[in-house]
Amino acid sequence: MSKQHDIRTSETRGRWKLIGDIEPKYRKDLHQLFLGEWWSKNRTPEDVDQILENSSIALGLVNNETDVLLGFVRVLTDYCYFGFVFDLIVAPQERGKGLGSRLLTAIIDYPKLQAVQSLELCCQPDKAEFYNRHGFTEAGGRMRLVRADADF
């Protein structure tokens, strides 16, 4: 099943286009991106399907020439109070070219997220500067991230 998001038409810029519907033909590419990272290397094709089906927003960047998915980001949100950014990922050979910034900016500017009071994410300490440049801060106030793993 395909879940259409609020990008009415794909936006083309240079060699890539921003898409708001991760069609089945791009799911294998997304799975390959996940397999290449320590934090997502155990995800299965079925996990990818479930992630896409249950995310509030999922955006991708596709190479216009090869029609290969180069980057991805998703959000879970109530569209009122909180939005949580997950899985911002760019193909290793495309990093440092602004694709991650383009994906994050697309999320920040996403029309249905404009009413959300807080857009949040978790990242490794070495990635914090990237997110800081996009307006995210490490000032969580009195809030702390707590977690219950699957064996709860």
VMD Tcl script that builds the backbone (N, CA, C; Angstrom):
set m [mol new atoms 456]
animate dup $m
set s [atomselect $m all]
$s set {name element resname resid chain x y z} {
  {N N MET 1 A 0.820 -1.177 0.000}
  {CA C MET 1 A 0.000 0.000 0.000}
  {C C MET 1 A 0.864 1.240 0.000}
  {N N SER 2 A 0.435 2.238 -0.729}
  {CA C SER 2 A 1.163 3.491 -0.813}
  {C C SER 2 A 0.425 4.553 -0.017}
  {N N LYS 3 A 1.161 5.363 0.695}
  {CA C LYS 3 A 0.562 6.415 1.502}
  {C C LYS 3 A 1.015 7.757 0.937}
  {N N GLN 4 A 0.092 8.518 0.365}
  {CA C GLN 4 A 0.421 9.802 -0.248}
  {C C GLN 4 A 0.502 10.872 0.835}
  {N N HIS 5 A 1.531 11.680 0.770}
  {CA C HIS 5 A 1.696 12.767 1.722}
  {C C HIS 5 A 1.442 14.094 1.018}
  {N N ASP 6 A 1.609 15.194 1.707}
  {CA C ASP 6 A 1.211 16.504 1.216}
  {C C ASP 6 A 2.088 17.119 0.133}
  {N N ILE 7 A 3.041 16.428 -0.404}
  {CA C ILE 7 A 3.791 16.949 -1.532}
  {C C ILE 7 A 2.944 16.611 -2.755}
  {N N ARG 8 A 2.236 17.587 -3.299}
  {CA C ARG 8 A 1.286 17.345 -4.389}
  {C C ARG 8 A 1.991 16.898 -5.671}
  {N N THR 9 A 3.080 17.547 -5.974}
  {CA C THR 9 A 3.875 17.154 -7.124}
  {C C THR 9 A 5.310 17.091 -6.648}
  {N N SER 10 A 6.085 16.276 -7.272}
  {CA C SER 10 A 7.480 16.196 -6.854}
  {C C SER 10 A 8.185 17.493 -7.227}
  {N N GLU 11 A 9.083 17.919 -6.386}
  {CA C GLU 11 A 9.847 19.145 -6.606}
  {C C GLU 11 A 11.224 18.757 -7.119}
  {N N THR 12 A 11.556 19.207 -8.306}
  {CA C THR 12 A 12.835 18.861 -8.902}
  {C C THR 12 A 13.840 19.977 -8.681}
  {N N ARG 13 A 15.029 19.608 -8.244}
  {CA C ARG 13 A 16.108 20.575 -8.057}
  {C C ARG 13 A 17.410 19.878 -8.442}
  {N N GLY 14 A 18.011 20.334 -9.542}
  {CA C GLY 14 A 19.265 19.740 -9.975}
  {C C GLY 14 A 19.094 18.291 -10.381}
  {N N ARG 15 A 19.894 17.436 -9.777}
  {CA C ARG 15 A 19.887 16.013 -10.123}
  {C C ARG 15 A 18.871 15.197 -9.349}
  {N N TRP 16 A 18.111 15.808 -8.450}
  {CA C TRP 16 A 17.206 15.026 -7.624}
  {C C TRP 16 A 15.846 15.691 -7.510}
  {N N LYS 17 A 14.881 14.890 -7.071}
  {CA C LYS 17 A 13.543 15.422 -6.821}
  {C C LYS 17 A 13.078 14.974 -5.444}
  {N N LEU 18 A 12.333 15.846 -4.786}
  {CA C LEU 18 A 11.733 15.565 -3.494}
  {C C LEU 18 A 10.389 14.909 -3.743}
  {N N ILE 19 A 10.160 13.777 -3.105}
  {CA C ILE 19 A 8.889 13.072 -3.276}
  {C C ILE 19 A 8.193 12.892 -1.932}
  {N N GLY 20 A 6.881 12.885 -1.977}
  {CA C GLY 20 A 6.077 12.706 -0.776}
  {C C GLY 20 A 5.353 11.382 -0.758}
  {N N ASP 21 A 5.722 10.508 -1.649}
  {CA C ASP 21 A 5.133 9.171 -1.690}
  {C C ASP 21 A 6.259 8.196 -2.005}
  {N N ILE 22 A 6.598 7.367 -1.039}
  {CA C ILE 22 A 7.669 6.397 -1.248}
  {C C ILE 22 A 7.033 5.176 -1.898}
  {N N GLU 23 A 6.992 5.206 -3.205}
  {CA C GLU 23 A 6.358 4.151 -3.986}
  {C C GLU 23 A 7.083 2.822 -3.784}
  {N N PRO 24 A 6.396 1.717 -4.073}
  {CA C PRO 24 A 7.035 0.401 -3.916}
  {C C PRO 24 A 8.381 0.284 -4.616}
  {N N LYS 25 A 8.553 0.917 -5.767}
  {CA C LYS 25 A 9.824 0.794 -6.485}
  {C C LYS 25 A 10.998 1.410 -5.721}
  {N N TYR 26 A 10.727 2.301 -4.752}
  {CA C TYR 26 A 11.788 2.916 -3.959}
  {C C TYR 26 A 12.028 2.212 -2.624}
  {N N ARG 27 A 11.183 1.271 -2.273}
  {CA C ARG 27 A 11.306 0.619 -0.965}
  {C C ARG 27 A 12.566 -0.240 -0.869}
  {N N LYS 28 A 12.961 -0.860 -1.959}
  {CA C LYS 28 A 14.208 -1.633 -1.949}
  {C C LYS 28 A 15.399 -0.700 -1.730}
  {N N ASP 29 A 15.377 0.469 -2.379}
  {CA C ASP 29 A 16.443 1.451 -2.181}
  {C C ASP 29 A 16.501 1.893 -0.717}
  {N N LEU 30 A 15.335 2.151 -0.127}
  {CA C LEU 30 A 15.293 2.567 1.274}
  {C C LEU 30 A 15.839 1.462 2.169}
  {N N HIS 31 A 15.452 0.235 1.897}
  {CA C HIS 31 A 15.966 -0.882 2.681}
  {C C HIS 31 A 17.484 -0.945 2.586}
  {N N GLN 32 A 18.032 -0.739 1.396}
  {CA C GLN 32 A 19.492 -0.754 1.224}
  {C C GLN 32 A 20.152 0.374 2.013}
  {N N LEU 33 A 19.536 1.556 2.029}
  {CA C LEU 33 A 20.071 2.657 2.847}
  {C C LEU 33 A 20.113 2.246 4.311}
  {N N PHE 34 A 19.032 1.652 4.794}
  {CA C PHE 34 A 18.971 1.219 6.192}
  {C C PHE 34 A 20.027 0.156 6.503}
  {N N LEU 35 A 20.236 -0.777 5.583}
  {CA C LEU 35 A 21.205 -1.841 5.831}
  {C C LEU 35 A 22.627 -1.313 5.997}
  {N N GLY 36 A 22.902 -0.141 5.464}
  {CA C GLY 36 A 24.238 0.424 5.519}
  {C C GLY 36 A 24.568 1.200 6.779}
  {N N GLU 37 A 23.642 1.281 7.717}
  {CA C GLU 37 A 23.867 2.061 8.942}
  {C C GLU 37 A 23.772 1.168 10.170}
  {N N TRP 38 A 24.622 1.422 11.156}
  {CA C TRP 38 A 24.628 0.611 12.375}
  {C C TRP 38 A 23.292 0.652 13.097}
  {N N TRP 39 A 22.606 1.767 13.032}
  {CA C TRP 39 A 21.375 1.949 13.797}
  {C C TRP 39 A 20.146 1.354 13.108}
  {N N SER 40 A 20.290 0.935 11.856}
  {CA C SER 40 A 19.133 0.405 11.135}
  {C C SER 40 A 19.450 -0.860 10.337}
  {N N LYS 41 A 20.622 -1.427 10.565}
  {CA C LYS 41 A 21.082 -2.548 9.730}
  {C C LYS 41 A 20.258 -3.822 9.872}
  {N N ASN 42 A 19.458 -3.934 10.925}
  {CA C ASN 42 A 18.660 -5.143 11.123}
  {C C ASN 42 A 17.236 -5.023 10.585}
  {N N ARG 43 A 16.907 -3.922 9.939}
  {CA C ARG 43 A 15.556 -3.736 9.420}
  {C C ARG 43 A 15.336 -4.626 8.196}
  {N N THR 44 A 14.168 -5.180 8.132}
  {CA C THR 44 A 13.794 -6.069 7.030}
  {C C THR 44 A 12.936 -5.307 6.015}
  {N N PRO 45 A 12.721 -5.866 4.827}
  {CA C PRO 45 A 11.793 -5.234 3.881}
  {C C PRO 45 A 10.387 -5.065 4.475}
  {N N GLU 46 A 9.981 -6.020 5.297}
  {CA C GLU 46 A 8.676 -5.910 5.955}
  {C C GLU 46 A 8.661 -4.755 6.953}
  {N N ASP 47 A 9.780 -4.543 7.643}
  {CA C ASP 47 A 9.883 -3.395 8.546}
  {C C ASP 47 A 9.725 -2.091 7.770}
  {N N VAL 48 A 10.364 -2.008 6.615}
  {CA C VAL 48 A 10.275 -0.807 5.782}
  {C C VAL 48 A 8.822 -0.543 5.401}
  {N N ASP 49 A 8.104 -1.587 4.991}
  {CA C ASP 49 A 6.688 -1.425 4.647}
  {C C ASP 49 A 5.894 -0.903 5.843}
  {N N GLN 50 A 6.131 -1.463 7.011}
  {CA C GLN 50 A 5.401 -1.053 8.211}
  {C C GLN 50 A 5.752 0.383 8.609}
  {N N ILE 51 A 7.038 0.737 8.525}
  {CA C ILE 51 A 7.482 2.099 8.818}
  {C C ILE 51 A 6.753 3.098 7.929}
  {N N LEU 52 A 6.711 2.812 6.634}
  {CA C LEU 52 A 6.079 3.743 5.693}
  {C C LEU 52 A 4.572 3.824 5.903}
  {N N GLU 53 A 3.966 2.705 6.178}
  {CA C GLU 53 A 2.519 2.688 6.357}
  {C C GLU 53 A 2.085 3.438 7.621}
  {N N ASN 54 A 2.920 3.432 8.639}
  {CA C ASN 54 A 2.516 3.992 9.925}
  {C C ASN 54 A 3.148 5.337 10.267}
  {N N SER 55 A 3.938 5.891 9.377}
  {CA C SER 55 A 4.504 7.218 9.609}
  {C C SER 55 A 3.497 8.279 9.195}
  {N N SER 56 A 3.479 9.386 9.910}
  {CA C SER 56 A 2.588 10.494 9.567}
  {C C SER 56 A 3.036 11.166 8.276}
  {N N ILE 57 A 4.347 11.335 8.130}
  {CA C ILE 57 A 4.941 11.974 6.959}
  {C C ILE 57 A 6.184 11.184 6.590}
  {N N ALA 58 A 6.384 10.943 5.315}
  {CA C ALA 58 A 7.606 10.297 4.821}
  {C C ALA 58 A 7.986 10.995 3.523}
  {N N LEU 59 A 9.212 11.500 3.461}
  {CA C LEU 59 A 9.703 12.193 2.272}
  {C C LEU 59 A 10.977 11.529 1.784}
  {N N GLY 60 A 11.200 11.584 0.496}
  {CA C GLY 60 A 12.409 11.025 -0.079}
  {C C GLY 60 A 13.010 11.947 -1.116}
  {N N LEU 61 A 14.267 11.717 -1.412}
  {CA C LEU 61 A 14.961 12.387 -2.508}
  {C C LEU 61 A 15.385 11.318 -3.502}
  {N N VAL 62 A 15.051 11.531 -4.765}
  {CA C VAL 62 A 15.308 10.557 -5.812}
  {C C VAL 62 A 16.213 11.179 -6.873}
  {N N ASN 63 A 17.204 10.430 -7.323}
  {CA C ASN 63 A 18.070 10.866 -8.409}
  {C C ASN 63 A 17.258 10.861 -9.705}
  {N N ASN 64 A 17.220 12.011 -10.389}
  {CA C ASN 64 A 16.449 12.129 -11.629}
  {C C ASN 64 A 16.970 11.244 -12.747}
  {N N GLU 65 A 18.266 11.025 -12.796}
  {CA C GLU 65 A 18.861 10.260 -13.889}
  {C C GLU 65 A 18.738 8.759 -13.680}
  {N N THR 66 A 18.970 8.308 -12.448}
  {CA C THR 66 A 18.971 6.864 -12.178}
  {C C THR 66 A 17.665 6.373 -11.561}
  {N N ASP 67 A 16.816 7.294 -11.106}
  {CA C ASP 67 A 15.556 6.966 -10.431}
  {C C ASP 67 A 15.797 6.106 -9.187}
  {N N VAL 68 A 16.871 6.424 -8.456}
  {CA C VAL 68 A 17.228 5.723 -7.225}
  {C C VAL 68 A 16.990 6.660 -6.042}
  {N N LEU 69 A 16.436 6.134 -4.969}
  {CA C LEU 69 A 16.227 6.904 -3.749}
  {C C LEU 69 A 17.574 7.197 -3.099}
  {N N LEU 70 A 17.870 8.483 -2.896}
  {CA C LEU 70 A 19.146 8.917 -2.318}
  {C C LEU 70 A 19.037 9.286 -0.850}
  {N N GLY 71 A 17.842 9.667 -0.402}
  {CA C GLY 71 A 17.673 10.105 0.977}
  {C C GLY 71 A 16.238 9.949 1.425}
  {N N PHE 72 A 16.056 10.002 2.739}
  {CA C PHE 72 A 14.750 9.725 3.336}
  {C C PHE 72 A 14.668 10.379 4.701}
  {N N VAL 73 A 13.459 10.770 5.079}
  {CA C VAL 73 A 13.167 11.239 6.436}
  {C C VAL 73 A 11.685 10.983 6.706}
  {N N ARG 74 A 11.355 10.791 7.973}
  {CA C ARG 74 A 9.948 10.590 8.327}
  {C C ARG 74 A 9.636 11.267 9.649}
  {N N VAL 75 A 8.336 11.476 9.894}
  {CA C VAL 75 A 7.861 12.124 11.116}
  {C C VAL 75 A 6.650 11.366 11.638}
  {N N LEU 76 A 6.593 11.229 12.945}
  {CA C LEU 76 A 5.379 10.797 13.639}
  {C C LEU 76 A 4.874 12.020 14.394}
  {N N THR 77 A 3.581 12.311 14.266}
  {CA C THR 77 A 3.050 13.529 14.878}
  {C C THR 77 A 1.570 13.421 15.189}
  {N N ASP 78 A 1.130 14.282 16.116}
  {CA C ASP 78 A -0.295 14.458 16.371}
  {C C ASP 78 A -0.816 15.701 15.652}
  {N N TYR 79 A 0.053 16.398 14.931}
  {CA C TYR 79 A -0.251 17.615 14.180}
  {C C TYR 79 A -0.719 18.755 15.076}
  {N N CYS 80 A -0.446 18.663 16.355}
  {CA C CYS 80 A -0.857 19.714 17.287}
  {C C CYS 80 A 0.285 20.073 18.233}
  {N N TYR 81 A 0.673 19.133 19.060}
  {CA C TYR 81 A 1.681 19.404 20.074}
  {C C TYR 81 A 3.086 18.940 19.695}
  {N N PHE 82 A 3.197 17.708 19.237}
  {CA C PHE 82 A 4.522 17.135 19.011}
  {C C PHE 82 A 4.662 16.516 17.624}
  {N N GLY 83 A 5.844 16.648 17.100}
  {CA C GLY 83 A 6.268 15.921 15.915}
  {C C GLY 83 A 7.651 15.382 16.226}
  {N N PHE 84 A 7.891 14.148 15.896}
  {CA C PHE 84 A 9.187 13.536 16.177}
  {C C PHE 84 A 9.794 13.065 14.860}
  {N N VAL 85 A 10.978 13.582 14.539}
  {CA C VAL 85 A 11.675 13.258 13.293}
  {C C VAL 85 A 12.466 11.967 13.495}
  {N N PHE 86 A 12.328 11.062 12.544}
  {CA C PHE 86 A 13.048 9.791 12.582}
  {C C PHE 86 A 13.763 9.539 11.256}
  {N N ASP 87 A 14.826 8.769 11.328}
  {CA C ASP 87 A 15.445 8.120 10.167}
  {C C ASP 87 A 15.911 9.060 9.060}
  {N N LEU 88 A 16.414 10.236 9.402}
  {CA C LEU 88 A 17.013 11.076 8.357}
  {C C LEU 88 A 18.273 10.362 7.871}
  {N N ILE 89 A 18.262 9.981 6.596}
  {CA C ILE 89 A 19.355 9.187 6.048}
  {C C ILE 89 A 19.622 9.611 4.610}
  {N N VAL 90 A 20.895 9.674 4.258}
  {CA C VAL 90 A 21.332 10.014 2.902}
  {C C VAL 90 A 22.364 8.968 2.485}
  {N N ALA 91 A 22.290 8.550 1.230}
  {CA C ALA 91 A 23.248 7.579 0.707}
  {C C ALA 91 A 24.671 8.078 0.946}
  {N N PRO 92 A 25.571 7.207 1.405}
  {CA C PRO 92 A 26.940 7.636 1.738}
  {C C PRO 92 A 27.637 8.426 0.633}
  {N N GLN 93 A 27.471 8.024 -0.615}
  {CA C GLN 93 A 28.146 8.707 -1.723}
  {C C GLN 93 A 27.554 10.081 -2.015}
  {N N GLU 94 A 26.402 10.407 -1.419}
  {CA C GLU 94 A 25.733 11.692 -1.655}
  {C C GLU 94 A 25.844 12.643 -0.463}
  {N N ARG 95 A 26.485 12.209 0.603}
  {CA C ARG 95 A 26.596 13.056 1.797}
  {C C ARG 95 A 27.500 14.256 1.530}
  {N N GLY 96 A 27.209 15.342 2.224}
  {CA C GLY 96 A 27.987 16.562 2.066}
  {C C GLY 96 A 27.563 17.410 0.883}
  {N N LYS 97 A 26.452 17.063 0.241}
  {CA C LYS 97 A 25.969 17.786 -0.935}
  {C C LYS 97 A 24.678 18.552 -0.660}
  {N N GLY 98 A 24.257 18.591 0.605}
  {CA C GLY 98 A 23.062 19.354 0.964}
  {C C GLY 98 A 21.761 18.580 0.945}
  {N N LEU 99 A 21.808 17.284 0.677}
  {CA C LEU 99 A 20.568 16.513 0.607}
  {C C LEU 99 A 19.914 16.349 1.976}
  {N N GLY 100 A 20.719 16.114 3.006}
  {CA C GLY 100 A 20.167 16.010 4.354}
  {C C GLY 100 A 19.514 17.314 4.773}
  {N N SER 101 A 20.156 18.419 4.451}
  {CA C SER 101 A 19.577 19.736 4.759}
  {C C SER 101 A 18.278 19.945 4.001}
  {N N ARG 102 A 18.232 19.513 2.757}
  {CA C ARG 102 A 17.006 19.676 1.971}
  {C C ARG 102 A 15.864 18.857 2.555}
  {N N LEU 103 A 16.149 17.640 2.977}
  {CA C LEU 103 A 15.112 16.819 3.596}
  {C C LEU 103 A 14.624 17.423 4.906}
  {N N LEU 104 A 15.557 17.864 5.743}
  {CA C LEU 104 A 15.169 18.436 7.031}
  {C C LEU 104 A 14.401 19.738 6.836}
  {N N THR 105 A 14.826 20.557 5.904}
  {CA C THR 105 A 14.107 21.802 5.615}
  {C C THR 105 A 12.699 21.507 5.109}
  {N N ALA 106 A 12.551 20.482 4.288}
  {CA C ALA 106 A 11.222 20.102 3.797}
  {C C ALA 106 A 10.307 19.705 4.949}
  {N N ILE 107 A 10.866 19.051 5.955}
  {CA C ILE 107 A 10.066 18.693 7.134}
  {C C ILE 107 A 9.723 19.934 7.941}
  {N N ILE 108 A 10.704 20.774 8.209}
  {CA C ILE 108 A 10.473 21.991 8.994}
  {C C ILE 108 A 9.423 22.884 8.329}
  {N N ASP 109 A 9.457 22.962 7.001}
  {CA C ASP 109 A 8.532 23.816 6.248}
  {C C ASP 109 A 7.233 23.118 5.856}
  {N N TYR 110 A 7.086 21.878 6.212}
  {CA C TYR 110 A 5.922 21.087 5.813}
  {C C TYR 110 A 4.638 21.758 6.301}
  {N N PRO 111 A 3.706 22.055 5.414}
  {CA C PRO 111 A 2.514 22.827 5.801}
  {C C PRO 111 A 1.744 22.283 6.999}
  {N N LYS 112 A 1.505 20.985 7.050}
  {CA C LYS 112 A 0.707 20.430 8.148}
  {C C LYS 112 A 1.458 20.416 9.481}
  {N N LEU 113 A 2.771 20.680 9.462}
  {CA C LEU 113 A 3.533 20.721 10.715}
  {C C LEU 113 A 3.644 22.133 11.287}
  {N N GLN 114 A 3.129 23.125 10.598}
  {CA C GLN 114 A 3.283 24.498 11.052}
  {C C GLN 114 A 2.549 24.773 12.360}
  {N N ALA 115 A 1.521 24.009 12.676}
  {CA C ALA 115 A 0.782 24.188 13.926}
  {C C ALA 115 A 1.382 23.400 15.092}
  {N N VAL 116 A 2.336 22.529 14.801}
  {CA C VAL 116 A 2.940 21.706 15.841}
  {C C VAL 116 A 3.798 22.579 16.756}
  {N N GLN 117 A 3.619 22.428 18.057}
  {CA C GLN 117 A 4.340 23.263 19.018}
  {C C GLN 117 A 5.793 22.867 19.192}
  {N N SER 118 A 6.118 21.595 18.982}
  {CA C SER 118 A 7.482 21.137 19.210}
  {C C SER 118 A 7.839 20.043 18.216}
  {N N LEU 119 A 8.895 20.288 17.457}
  {CA C LEU 119 A 9.438 19.280 16.547}
  {C C LEU 119 A 10.728 18.779 17.173}
  {N N GLU 120 A 10.827 17.480 17.382}
  {CA C GLU 120 A 11.922 16.909 18.161}
  {C C GLU 120 A 12.591 15.761 17.418}
  {N N LEU 121 A 13.778 15.401 17.885}
  {CA C LEU 121 A 14.484 14.250 17.345}
  {C C LEU 121 A 15.574 13.833 18.319}
  {N N CYS 122 A 16.085 12.646 18.105}
  {CA C CYS 122 A 17.250 12.146 18.830}
  {C C CYS 122 A 18.357 11.946 17.810}
  {N N CYS 123 A 19.580 12.260 18.210}
  {CA C CYS 123 A 20.709 12.048 17.305}
  {C C CYS 123 A 21.961 11.755 18.113}
  {N N GLN 124 A 22.940 11.246 17.431}
  {CA C GLN 124 A 24.245 11.028 18.039}
  {C C GLN 124 A 24.896 12.390 18.288}
  {N N PRO 125 A 25.713 12.510 19.331}
  {CA C PRO 125 A 26.337 13.803 19.646}
  {C C PRO 125 A 27.087 14.440 18.477}
  {N N ASP 126 A 27.706 13.643 17.627}
  {CA C ASP 126 A 28.460 14.220 16.509}
  {C C ASP 126 A 27.557 14.775 15.409}
  {N N LYS 127 A 26.256 14.518 15.471}
  {CA C LYS 127 A 25.311 15.050 14.488}
  {C C LYS 127 A 24.567 16.279 15.004}
  {N N ALA 128 A 24.731 16.619 16.275}
  {CA C ALA 128 A 23.978 17.722 16.886}
  {C C ALA 128 A 24.216 19.048 16.165}
  {N N GLU 129 A 25.439 19.313 15.753}
  {CA C GLU 129 A 25.742 20.580 15.081}
  {C C GLU 129 A 24.930 20.733 13.797}
  {N N PHE 130 A 24.780 19.660 13.041}
  {CA C PHE 130 A 23.964 19.695 11.826}
  {C C PHE 130 A 22.544 20.136 12.166}
  {N N TYR 131 A 21.951 19.527 13.191}
  {CA C TYR 131 A 20.583 19.866 13.562}
  {C C TYR 131 A 20.507 21.267 14.169}
  {N N ASN 132 A 21.520 21.677 14.915}
  {CA C ASN 132 A 21.560 23.028 15.469}
  {C C ASN 132 A 21.482 24.066 14.356}
  {N N ARG 133 A 22.159 23.816 13.238}
  {CA C ARG 133 A 22.130 24.755 12.104}
  {C C ARG 133 A 20.735 24.908 11.520}
  {N N HIS 134 A 19.855 23.969 11.817}
  {CA C HIS 134 A 18.486 24.014 11.307}
  {C C HIS 134 A 17.483 24.430 12.382}
  {N N GLY 135 A 17.975 24.975 13.474}
  {CA C GLY 135 A 17.089 25.506 14.499}
  {C C GLY 135 A 16.782 24.586 15.664}
  {N N PHE 136 A 17.305 23.388 15.649}
  {CA C PHE 136 A 17.110 22.487 16.780}
  {C C PHE 136 A 18.125 22.839 17.863}
  {N N THR 137 A 17.725 22.675 19.108}
  {CA C THR 137 A 18.642 22.950 20.211}
  {C C THR 137 A 18.700 21.734 21.120}
  {N N GLU 138 A 19.680 21.745 21.977}
  {CA C GLU 138 A 19.804 20.669 22.954}
  {C C GLU 138 A 19.196 21.072 24.289}
  {N N ALA 139 A 18.477 22.176 24.283}
  {CA C ALA 139 A 17.853 22.686 25.504}
  {C C ALA 139 A 16.505 21.998 25.694}
  {N N GLY 140 A 16.525 20.856 26.322}
  {CA C GLY 140 A 15.306 20.099 26.559}
  {C C GLY 140 A 14.601 20.501 27.838}
  {N N GLY 141 A 15.120 21.533 28.487}
  {CA C GLY 141 A 14.509 21.926 29.750}
  {C C GLY 141 A 14.599 20.796 30.749}
  {N N ARG 142 A 13.512 20.520 31.396}
  {CA C ARG 142 A 13.490 19.446 32.388}
  {C C ARG 142 A 13.106 18.109 31.762}
  {N N MET 143 A 12.901 18.079 30.463}
  {CA C MET 143 A 12.503 16.849 29.788}
  {C C MET 143 A 13.717 15.947 29.577}
  {N N ARG 144 A 13.511 14.655 29.684}
  {CA C ARG 144 A 14.557 13.651 29.453}
  {C C ARG 144 A 13.986 12.570 28.550}
  {N N LEU 145 A 14.826 12.049 27.701}
  {CA C LEU 145 A 14.427 10.912 26.884}
  {C C LEU 145 A 14.530 9.660 27.748}
  {N N VAL 146 A 13.442 8.932 27.825}
  {CA C VAL 146 A 13.431 7.648 28.533}
  {C C VAL 146 A 12.905 6.606 27.545}
  {N N ARG 147 A 13.282 5.376 27.749}
  {CA C ARG 147 A 12.955 4.360 26.761}
  {C C ARG 147 A 12.583 3.056 27.443}
  {N N ALA 148 A 11.616 2.364 26.858}
  {CA C ALA 148 A 11.277 0.997 27.223}
  {C C ALA 148 A 11.519 0.148 25.984}
  {N N ASP 149 A 12.497 -0.724 26.004}
  {CA C ASP 149 A 12.782 -1.567 24.850}
  {C C ASP 149 A 11.700 -2.611 24.644}
  {N N ALA 150 A 11.798 -3.333 23.562}
  {CA C ALA 150 A 10.754 -4.269 23.154}
  {C C ALA 150 A 10.428 -5.334 24.193}
  {N N ASP 151 A 11.338 -5.604 25.090}
  {CA C ASP 151 A 11.064 -6.648 26.089}
  {C C ASP 151 A 10.356 -6.118 27.333}
  {N N PHE 152 A 9.752 -4.943 27.233}
  {CA C PHE 152 A 9.031 -4.399 28.391}
  {C C PHE 152 A 7.853 -5.233 28.695}
}
mol reanalyze $m
mol bondsrecalc $m
mol representation Tube
mol addrep $m
